[in-house]
């Protein structure tokens, strides 16, 4: 896994089958992160396991936060947690909840309280 980690950013890890394209229904995730003014970069990782992919992204992120998703859920991971225990899991069913998840991932970086 060769990833340029010079730029501090939350890493959003896509699976290889997406060809580097984030599905449109997940755009609110990026809006939430942007709202908190934290950079985000989209990367592609080999793993097909969403929690594993999020953890791998967190480990290589200079901000220690990684996000990944599958067809049912979005996972936010922090590098200091156990690999199999992510910080957040959210069903992909509501754009407001997806946006809040982005906000909370960014707030994890900033060290401020999460949005409920």
URDAPE-V588731 format. One record per backbone hydrogen bond with DSSP energy under -0.5 kcal/mol. NH is the residue of the N-H (numbers start at 1). CO is the residue of the C=O. Records with the same first field share a line. If there is no record, write none. Layout:
NH->CO + CO
//
This chain:
3->1
5->3
8->6
10->39
11->65
12->10 + 41
13->11 + 67
14->12 + 43
16->45
18->15
19->16
21->18
22->20
26->23
27->24
29->26
30->26
31->27
32->28
33->29
34->30
35->31
36->32 + 33
37->34
38->33
41->10
43->12 + 41
45->14
50->48
53->49
54->50
55->51
56->52
57->53
58->54
59->55
60->56
61->57
63->9
64->61
66->77
67->11
68->75
69->13
70->73
74->90
75->68
76->88
77->66
79->64
81->78
85->82
86->84
87->76
88->76
90->74
92->72
93->91
98->94
99->95
100->96
101->97
102->98
103->99
104->100
105->101
106->102
107->103
108->104
109->105
110->106
111->107
112->107
//
